[in-house]
């Protein structure tokens, strides 16, 4: 079955990466956004485990909780170079039934390169288009070129080219 695999390169050993995700003292150091502080109530990274943490910004609080096992499935998209991810799945606070999401935007720097990369990995992706016409926007303006795809759960995505944001 086709899928999307996004890779990121870290200057760390596999053991260090595992520890960064399983040691609560390390998790609070990297799990952002950076302008929030984090309190971990539970952090059991074993198969079937459970976590609960709260992000704080002034008077605001954002709590996240998940429990592993058969009822837990996560889909996470993080565009290369982005500090933002889209996360949804079964057992998450953002739970959605398969196929319930339609037209979610995934911002990419180069829509043609993203389409080529996804197709190379076996993902069916529509051809790039701009404002109802085939191909990328002739001037490659931000928010001007797109491509469609559907994930294995039936959710539909729109790749959106935005190259001018930092």
CORQUI-V9333 format. One record per backbone hydrogen bond with DSSP energy under -0.5 kcal/mol. NH is the residue of the N-H (numbers start at 1). CO is the residue of the C=O. Records with the same first field share a line. If there is no record, write none. Layout:
BEGIN
NH->CO / CO
END
This chain:
BEGIN
12->10
17->13
18->14
19->15
20->16
21->17 / 18
22->18
23->19
24->22
26->23
27->23
28->24
29->26
30->26 / 27
31->27
32->30
36->33
37->56
39->54
41->39 / 52
42->52
44->50
45->43
49->46
51->66
52->42
53->64
54->39
55->62
56->37
57->60
60->57
62->55
64->53
66->51
68->49
72->69
73->71 / 90
75->88
77->86
82->79
86->77
87->85
88->75
90->73
92->89
95->92
100->97
104->156
106->158
108->160
114->110
115->111
116->112
117->113
118->114
119->115
120->116
121->117
122->119
123->118
125->123
126->148
129->146
130->133
133->130
135->128
140->137
143->161
144->141 / 161
146->129
147->159
149->157
150->124
151->155
154->151
156->101
157->149
158->104
159->147
160->106
161->145
162->108 / 160
END
